[in-house]
Amino acid sequence: MKWTLSQLQKYRNKDFLIDDTIRVDEIKETDPMIREVSPIHITGRGDIDSTKVTFHLKIEGQLILPCSRTLVDVKLPINVETTETFLLQGSEYETEEEVHQVKGEVIDLMPVIREILLLEVPLQVFCDDDVNHEDAAPQSGKDWEVVHDQNQSKKIDPRLAGLAKFFDKDNSSS
């Protein structure tokens, strides 16, 4: 995922197709919540002209993260489409999109891909089916249990039960 400018200029006004599978295991060091990274499949194309190189990429793969509730491994699918622009010359390019300045004679997509993958990691991940898994954190203990929202919404606070009767009396007299 690294090209020199002279390699890319050969594809000016031609199709520059990208179809590659890469390993980005080093993002586990950046974000310790990421337990495993599958090989990342990158497809797309590059548009090359004299002032800029624009990559239209689709990034697909899978991250394994811990469940926020039970600490069991959760597979998080990654499917991102992005457009990344690299400026070959000064900063005269005005646009709303974020652009990257080329440093030296090489365009390297790896730092951009790592950043995109790190931005895809959610703050919390929940597993639905592994609550009783042997590696899962306990869901109850002495004098405590995990409470779910749907169970709480059906319960009526006993202190407010009399208030519900008040509204029933008011509706019946109308």
Sequence and secondary structure as in RCSB ss.txt:
>XXXX:A:sequence
MKWTLSQLQKYRNKDFLIDDTIRVDEIKETDPMIREVSPIHITGRGDIDSTKVTFHLKIEGQLILPCSRTLVDVK
LPINVETTETFLLQGSEYETEEEVHQVKGEVIDLMPVIREILLLEVPLQVFCDDDVNHEDAAPQSGKDWEVVHDQ
NQSKKIDPRLAGLAKFFDKDNSSS
>XXXX:A:secstr
 EEEHHHHHTTTTS EEEEEEE  TTHHHH TT  EE  EEEEEEEEE SSEEEEEEEEEEEEEEE TTT  EEE
EEEEEEEEEEEESS S    SS EEE  TTEEE HHHHHHHHHHT  S    SS TT TTS  SEETTEE   HH
HHHH   GGGHHHHHHHHHHHHH 
